[in-house]
Amino acid sequence: MKPDPQDDGQGAGSLRELAEKRLRPTPALSQEPASREQLQHELGVYRYELEMQNEALCLSQIKLEEARDRYIDLFESAPIGYLILNRDGVVTQCNHVAAGLLSSEQEQLNSHRFTNHVFPADEECWQHYFIALLNSAGPLGRQVRLKSRDGSILNVAISGVAQCASGTDGDVLITLTDITALKNLESELAERTEEADARASALAAAERFSRAVVDSLLCRLCVIDGQGEVVASNKAWQDFARGHGESTGCSTKCIGCLAIPWAIPCWPASTSEAVEKAIAEMQAGRRMNYTLEFDCREDGHVHWYLLQISRFSCEGPVRLVLAYYDITERKLTQQRLEETAERLKQLTLHLDSVREEQNALIARELHDELGANLTMLKLGIATVADQARGSAEIKSRLDDLLAKADTALQVVRRVSSSLRPATLDTLGLVATIRWYSGQFSATTGIATTVRLPDYVRLSPAGSTTVFRIIQEGLTNVARHAEASRATINVRKHAGETPDQSVLVVRLVDNGKGFVESAPQPRDAFGVMGMRERANSLGGSLAIRSEPGRGTRLTLCIPLAS
């Protein structure tokens, strides 16, 4: 049997040469005819050549099986899915990764059309891709969605190549790479990007809104850094700066200068130093805010301004917010209100003085004129009654008239004392307080204790004020305190100089007391009047009370009043 010259001719020739070399007879053994020797030699060569070819074939088969095993291992162990499809799109072979992606067994995938596993919405896309792949000489890629047997949807990247040119039979090799996680990340990234864009838009809108709000403020406002440089300002600040020939907002001659805020020309040196010190403390973090009111003369008129400086409370670089408010109108209104209040106060004092004078005049008229006339009438009636002893009826009528005259005289004295005690002008403040406390105890039944100095020398207005405050205080005790005992303590407190000496009056009761923080009734004019009387003499009035602990009224007025 002769070897096929088509099968590895180079290898067969080598085997033949090797066989001939090994079977070539030696001259010593060559004793048979040449033809027979030649035939035997040829047969031996052919036999030995055949054995060697069989041996080589076995080695090739072993290598082929090893290569096939490596291919199968590579095919099955690949981290991506491998599919082999025929030209009709039917799966002929797949690895376990591809089967796992589709939640199927490898045997279940074979002999089935791959289209059955394509998501319905992507079937048309797959058909176009497969047709293009059959007509392409190179690899093509595409992304489609697949449906597995458990109903889940997979996003896969497909890469395929046809094994032969268009128009001939051949398989199509397909690789499947699961990109579901990547798609989910892309979707999440898209959502986050959209969310970030929305937040950026909202932030931009908020910034525009904040800018509009800041620019709409009438005050001049800016932000300076730790070195005193202006880093931001509002429209009012910028307009003011441009109006004074400055493009950066820094002016050495205008009151709105914030880059060097302690260098405002209308400030005295002490104010400039105080502001500079406050800003330095705020830049160092030892202070959080600073407020200053000041006035400046502009265009021949005085303008009032409020400077407020505050430090950013958040972390980051040092930033101070400086705001200038034009409070001229507020100051003028405040001055007008203060002037009006002062005029009302003076009017009230004048009315009180006029009322005291009228009360004194009426009291004197009642005491001197009406009281004297009633006294004379009483004496006349008593004289007539003595002369009419013979008539019991006339005597009885005269006695009635005498009693009525006596009652009228007592009313005159009581009204006269209530209008203005005569003792206040004759015997002084101490005697008047002692007399009035006795009258108060007798009238109300509230035990009243007085502790008084021997004398108190005050002006007539001062004596009247002290007495009226004590009178109003005792009236409040009788009306509201539900007290059984009251104490009046008057003492003089000497100061370092005569002008600093004060008179201290304390009125204490053991009544029910009240909550000091509770709102006072709008018609509580008694306390208001007492405070105004005390303030009119340069004094003060303090009222302290606790529920169940009574009330303490303390009056302090200068003795020089």
ZIPE-V70220 format. One line per field, one symbol per residue. ss: DSSP state (a for helix, b for strand, c for the rest). phi: phi as a letter, one per 30 degrees, with the letter a starting at -180 (. if undefined). psi: psi as a letter, one per 40 degrees, with the letter a starting at -180 (. if undefined). A space follows every 10 residues. Layout:
# ZIPE-V70220
ss = ???
phi = ???
psi = ???
This chain:
# ZIPE-V70220
ss = ccccccccaa aaaaaaaaaa aaacccaaac cccaaaaaaa aaaaaaaaaa aaaaaaaaaa aaaaaaaaaa aaaaaaaccc bbbbbccccb bbbbcaaaaa accccaaaac ccbaaaabca aaaaaaaaaa aaaacccccb bbbbbbbccc ccbbbbbbbb bbcccccccc cbbbbbbbca aaaaaaaaaa aaaaaaaaaa aaaaaaaaaa aaaaaacccb bbbbcccccb bbbcaaaaaa aaaccccccc cccccccccc aaacccccaa aaaaaaaaaa aaacccccbb bbbbbbbbcc bbbbbbbbbb bccccccccb bbbbbbcaaa aaaaaaaaaa aaaaaaaaaa aaaaaaaaaa aaaaaaaaaa aaaaaaaaaa aaaaaaaccc caaaaaaaaa aaaaaaaaaa aaaaaaaaac caaaaaccaa aaaaaaaaaa aaaaccbbbb bcccccccca aaaaaaaaaa aaaaaaaaaa acccbbbbbb bbbccccaaa cbbbbbbbbc cccccccccc ccccaaaaaa aaaaaacccb bbbbbccccc bbbbbbbbcc c
phi = .cddddched dddddddddd ddcdddddcd bcdddddddd dddddddddd dddddddddd dddddddddd ddddddcddb dcbccddcic dcaacddddd dchbdddddd icddddcdee dcdddddddd ddddccdbdb bacbccccdd jdcccbccbb addbddjbdl dccbcccdcd dddddddddd dddddddddd dddddddddd dddddddddd babccdcidd caacdddddd dddcicccjc bcbcdcdcdb dccddddded dedddddddd ddddidbcaa bbcabbcbhi bcccbccbbb cedddkddbc ccbccdcedd dddddddddd dddddddddd dddddddddd dddddddddd dddddddddd dddddddcdd cddddddddd dddddddddd ddddddddda edddcccjdd dddddddddd dddcicdbcb bbddabcbde dddddddddd dddddddddb dhccbbbcbc bccdcdbedc dbcccbcbbc ddiadddddd ddcddddddd ddddddcicb bbbbabeici bbcbcbbddd d
psi = hiihedhgdd dddddddddd ddehiiddeg eiiddddddd dddddddddd dddddddddd dddddddddd ddddddeiei hhihiaeeeh hdiiiddddd defiiddddi eihdddehhd eedddddddd ddddeieiii iihihihide eihhhihhhi hheiiieiii ihhhhhhhfd dddddddddd dddddddddd dddddddddd dddddehdih hihiaeeeih eiiidddddd ddeffhdeeh heeieehedg eefhdeiidd dddddddddd dddeeeidii ihhiiihhfe ihiiihhhhi iheiiaihhh hhhhhhfddd dddddddddd dddddddddd dddddddddd ddddddddcd dddddddddd dddddddfdd hddddddddd dddddddddd dddddddddh hdddedeadd dddddddddd dddeehhhhh hiidihhiid dddddddddd dddddddddd dfieiihhhh ihhhadidee iihhhhhhif aeaihdeihi idegeddddd ddddddeeai hhhhiiheea ihhhhhihde .
